[in-house]
């Protein structure tokens, strides 16, 4: 099958043709045409987008001769229709990453009969505050443009949109007596801003450069314009009580409490919280929302999260009800049409304090239908089932699926399917939508595609859906690939996501087990099942980038699963004082690290160099470039101060494996073998202190990550590794 990969000039000409074909179209139809021009430009002249009024989101696909007709009630529905056509009829997989080309057949498939599909829920939510730190802190417009297109193709219509808010706060806090220098020092570094925004940490890796805030305003305006054009309702932030410490001096009588602990951070970095019951809270809310609306407009839905992983000032239901009521009223006083969007993570994370009684008091203090709750972590605990469906307030059931952007094959499609079956049958009238609250992008995009398909009346059971997943990753129907993916979904993807899921080599070294909760390396599946699936997939062939990604990603996981066994053999030899064997096993482990890094280098998504280079693009001076690169290194390694969140966002990426991971394990094996030579034990407290210093030094230094030995034949490398390790 011939594939389209448009050269720059050809793409430009096709886009011009698409623009000319939009004459006389509605704004929604034009937005759909523009999207098609970016994703499949060669198809545009063969597609008619037709807007049809409807109270319920829907799309309809049909063929008239060689022309595809896509009908829908708005741009988002028509985009979902196009996405469904590409995925299920053209065997096309569109990545959420801009660097991944869209590969599609030259000839458009003709539909045998029309297909009409309705939305089962009105709201389809996407993103998490954390995603803006673990995936998107250094994105440019090109990256956002692809993600927004991907969201539209998946029918997402309620994206979180928190970019650029620091510029608003610069204006607001100066109004309350602070200097620009004080405010920039209050902000964190770019990658840590999500946790600053959630009242978890202040000032760390700051002050925030002006080059950053200026660029983010321009970026947010483009993001919002495109999302709104595609019939999305972006969720902008509102004031949630998080204030600078300087405000305690400027307003000594204000009811301000200190956040006493979060993430192991030193006291100097911990935030301060202003009670929503105060007049000052309402005043700041008014000033913030007015300034934000003047800059970015509004869609009347605001994210406000008062107690994300931090304690409320008190836990009696009456006070919590008053806090909830006042928080809402502060928004409604500025925007009478306001809807408050509340993360439900705290209702799962801190069930000790957020008892059903407290949840009820907090939520029912807000007028009905004026607050929407994100049931944040449904694969672990659907909170709607233990709170009487959030006591009548609307809620969106969300799949999290990823903590910190860890690169592991994690998820459970069958459990997800059952949980959605349950909520569609028993979720009560206030069940409003489905969504995803993933913390980072990475290796399991297909699970998010599955969950958003569940928002529509698509005539697919799970087996048929997985078959079509295999087809679009291969670019063709291939029974072997279908068998591989059914085996993966049935035998490997059977673990609910939790914090710290990574491979052993990504965590700080130890003789046994794992160093902390940030490195949970064991798996709940039979590692032989994954190895068999990998080898079986290698028996097939495809020119699709998605096929290469699957092969490389599965291979790095298979190799990563070998690490615990080698480490245990090393420990046994070390404890038996067998110096020769211990040395040989340490070399085998280090060789495994090298092989994983080499294999990962074959897949651009799994290369660390781009992460740092993207950060450096925001710099306006050599000093700023060093600052941005350091911030990019820190978030995926040491994270903060102390050991609280270290390794939480670890990635099995080429470049990071060969420098950071390899360096730590080299230090460990060196000290262990030196201890054998000296006939003495390894004091692990001393090693951890030495390792912590090494890690910090690594963050502060520049490194070279790119390889000059990446093989052009990634499959040949896989076969060599299979033979080398006897897989």
Secondary structure, DSSP 8 states (H G I E B T S, - for coil): --EE---HHHHHHHHHHHHHTTTT--HHHHHHHHHHHHH-GGGGGGEEEEE---SS-EEEEEEETTEEEEEESSHHHHHHHHHHHHHHTS-----SSTTS---EESS----SS-EEEEBS-SEEEE--TTHHHHTSTT--HHHHHHHHHHHHHTT--EEB--TTHHHHHHHHHHHTT--HHHHHHHS--GGGHHHHHTTS--STT----HHHHHHHHHHHHHHHHHHHHTT---BEE---SEE-THHHHHTTTS-EEE---STT--GGG--EEE-TTSHHHHHHHHHHHHHHHHHH---SEEE--S-SSS--S---HHHHHHHHHHHHHHHHTT-TT-EEEEE-HHHHHTTTTS-HHHHHHHHHTS-TTSEEEEETTTTT--GGGGTHHHHTSEEEEEE---STT-----B-HHHHHHHHHHHHHHS-TTEEEEEE--S--SS-HHHHHHHHHTTB-----HHHHHHHHHHHHHTS--HHHHHHHHHIIIIIS-B---TTB--GGGS---SSS-SSTT-B---SS-HHHHHHHHHHHHTS----HHHHHHHHHHHHHHHHTTHHHHHHHHHHHHHTT-HHHHHHHHHHHHHHHHHHHHHHTTSGGGBHHHHHHHHHTT-SSHHHHHHHHHHHHHHTTT-SSTTSSTTTT----BTHIIIIIHHHHHHHHHHHHHHHHHT----HHHHHHHHHHHHHHHHHS------S---S-HHHHHHHHHHHHT-
